[in-house]
Amino acid sequence: KLLSKKIENDQSYISEARKIIPELKSMHNLSDRPKVLFYEGKEGLEKVYEDTLTSHEPIRAYASVENMHMGLPGYFPTYYKRRVGKDIAIRAIVPNTETGVERKGFDKTEMRETALVPRDIFDFSPEINIYDNKVMIASWKEKLGIIIESAEIADAMKKIFELAWPEAKRLDGELHTKN
């Protein structure tokens, strides 16, 4: 009975190990493949934001300021100051909300250019930052941070942002003429 129980337990462990093998393989990054890093929880979300402070170019971002501030309360005031201290500018497409408008008021001092867009066009939870050869995704609902390090993927995301930016600026201008 003891041996049967041990075999049953060992088979259970083997079965569990087989379930995570694909995940472990995806974490194993070969030098010629994009690197994908996953971070969980509050600490993980902070970690992906800390990585943006290594940027050597202006960050391009799609962001919901409310979700950011609710997801990491108290973190962003010092983050903004540290980003400015590292001379890293940012262009952000942000939903037209009370907090978005408030943050836009700090654009000059926080080295940011914000394009406010109507919430019915742009209102989603994950934040996406594109910088250097990286794409950072902060999923507020899933409490998950992801960094994809790939020159090809980052380049494609930069091009998509650059296509979206003029329209976001146009929509921002329309919001100002309505108010």
N, C-alpha and C positions, 0 to 999 in steps of 0.2 A: 504494500500500500504506500509506503514511504517513497519507494522508487517511482511508482506510478504518479504520485503527487508531484515529485520533482520533475519528471518528464513533462507533465501537464504545465507546470509553471514555466519551464524552459521553453516549451513550445509557444506559450503566451508571450514571453519576452521576444522570441524570434519573430513572431507575428507583428508585434509592435515595432520592432526594429525595421522590418520590411516596409512598414507603412511610412516611416520617416526617411528611408533611403533616397527617394526622389528629392525631398526637401534638402537633404544634406548634399546631394549632388549639385543642386542649384546654387548652394552656398559656396561650393568649391569653384573658385573662379580661375580659369586658365588664363594665361597672359594675353591671349589673342581674343578673349571674350569680354564683353562688358562686365563690369563688376556691379553687383546688386547687393546693397546692404540693407538689412531690415532692423529697425529699432522699435521696441515696444514701450508703451506707457509714457508717463510724464517725462521720465529721464530720457527715453528714446526720442521724444519730440524735441526736447532741449538739445540733444546731441545733433540732430539734423540741422537745427538752426545754427548751432555753433559752427558746423561745417561751412555754412554760407559765409561766415566771417573769414574764410580763407580765399574768397573770390579775388581774382586779379582783374575783374572787369565789372561794369555795372550789372546788377542782378535784374533779370526780367521776372515779374511775378504776377500771378493771378491769385488774389487773396481776399478772404472775407475777414475784415478786421475784428468783427464781433467774435467769430469762431476762434481766432487767434488769442484774443484777450481772455475769453472764457476758458479756452483749453489750457492756457499756461498763465494763470493770474499772477500779476506782479513781475513776470519775466521780461516783457517787452520794453518797458521804459529804459532799463539798463542795456538791453540788446540794441535798441536804436542808437543810444549814445556810443556803444562800443563799435557799431558798424560805421558811424560817422567818424569816430576816432581812427578807424582803419582806412578812411577815405574811400569807402565803398558806396557808390550811389545805387539807386534802385528806381526802376520804372514799374509801376504797379497798376493793374486793372482791378478795380475794386467796386463792389456793389454800392449804389447810392443809398447809404443808410446813415443814421445819425452819427455812428462811430466813424464810418468812412469819411463823412464830411469833416468831422472833428480832426481826424488824423491828417487829412489833406491840408488843413490849416497849418500844419507843422512841416509841410513839404520842404520849404527852403532850409530850415534849421536841421532837418533830418536827412538832407541830401536825397530827396525822393521827388519823383514826378508821378502824380496820381491821376489816372483817368477814371472818373466815376461813371458808371454805366447803370442804366435802370435795372432794378432787381428782377423784373420779369424776364430780362434777357440773360442776366448773369447773377445767379444766386446758388452757389453750391458750396459744399463744405470743404473738400480738400484744397489745400493751398499748394501751388506749384511754383517753385523757384528754379530758374534756369541760369546757370553761371559756369564759366570755364567749360569743362567737358562733363558737367554734371547736371542732372535733373533731380531736384529734391521734391518729394511729395510728403505733405503732412496731412494725414487723415485724422481729422478731429473726432469723428464719430467712432472710428475703430481704434483710436489711440495708438496710431502706428506711423512711424516715420520711415521713409524709403529714400535711399540715394542710389541713383543709377549713374554709374561713371562710364560714359561712352561718348567719344567724340562725335560719332555718327548720329546717335540719338539726340544729344544736346544740340547739335547743329540743326537737325530737323525741327526740334522744339523752338529754337531761336527764330527760325524762319517763319514758323506758324505764329509766334508772338508778334513778329514784325508785320505780318499780314493783318493781325488783329488790332495792333496799336493805332493806326490811323482812324479806324472806325470807332475805337474806344474814345479817342480824343474828340472825334466829331460828336459822339453821343454826349460826352462830358460838356462840350460847348452848348449843345441843345438844352441840357439840364440847367445851365447857368442862365440862358436866355428866358427859360420858363419861370425861373425864380425871381 
